[in-house]
Amino acid sequence: MIKKLNWFALLTRSNFEQTVFNSIVKKKIEAFLPKTKKKSSRKDRNLMIEVPLFPGYIFVQSNLEPANQLNILKTVGAVRLLGNKADPVPVPPSQIESLKILTNANMDIITGTNIRMKKGDFVMIVKGPMAGAKGEFTRYKGQGRVIIKIDILGQYAGVEVSEENVEKISDLYL
């Protein structure tokens, strides 16, 4: 009897997503590595590069048979299948299909890893001409830009900066 195939999230070593994906596919196991485009952080380049949508994770299709799990986990760079203490937990097929649609739409995608600040969080600008300025995160503007509110004399000034130049800080440091 063939057990039903499910999708599982596979944790990989840091920066090994593509290596693990290629190795899994060579083993004739269906895999999915959702990617998005991001501006290169290297100062000498002004390129858009493809990066994993969820750094450190790929999705694999398998059943819960120990031999199949072992075959996946023996892949160089694979760490573990996500789940609880008993077993890996399947990812609903509808979520995988939605991810495939999102990644094929060729639009800016904001993920949970990108949404590291919420309205009202205290932040500091760490790079650029306003480095050192502290304020309150207001919102994501899109395309890697955020709006920061800086209180001055009971009034505020809003500033738009690159998200990569902003770090969340504890209100203990204000």
Buried (B, 14 or more C-beta within 10 A) or exposed (E): EEEEBBBBBBBBEEEBBBBBBEBBBEEEBEBBBBBBBBBEEEEEEEEEEEEBBBEBBBBBBBBBEEEBBEBBEEBEBBBEBBEEEEEBEBBEEEEBEEBEEBBEEEEEBEEEEBEEBEEEBBBBBBEEEBEEBBBBBBBBEEEBEBBBBBEEEEEBEEBEBBBBBBEEBEEEEE
